[in-house]
Amino acid sequence: QVQLVESGGGLVQPGGSLRLSCTASGFTFSSYAMNWYRRAPGKEREIVASITRDGSSTNYADSVKGRFTIARDNAKNTVYVQMNSLKPEDTAVYHCNAVVKGRSYWGQGTQVTVSS
């Protein structure tokens, strides 16, 4: 079955950096685009970044452009998001997502807290 497992969250000061990882199993990872979403307390879930199956194209939410970088390693079935210059408003649970054969799959999420 499809599984997505995130890691790398934590508490970081404003201006700091974190790298989140999502390791996938149960499907042919290199055949599917991958996404990172986040949900902040009291807010709707929003898409943060997306990457095509071969990594040749990426897209970002305006709120993270220039600060976040999505990447993938198809040999390791893993997608990453490097988050720099973090702000308190980046505090959220971050989830990776894949749409496989028309069905959307989610990881359990990893908490990112940006606070001094």
Buried (B, 14 or more C-beta within 10 A) or exposed (E): EBEBBBEBBEEBEEEBEBEBBBBBEEBEBEEBBBBBBBBBEEEEBEBBBBBEBEBEEBBBBEEBEEBBBBBBBBEEBBBBBBBBEBBEEBBBBBBBBBEBEEEEBBBEBBEBBBEE
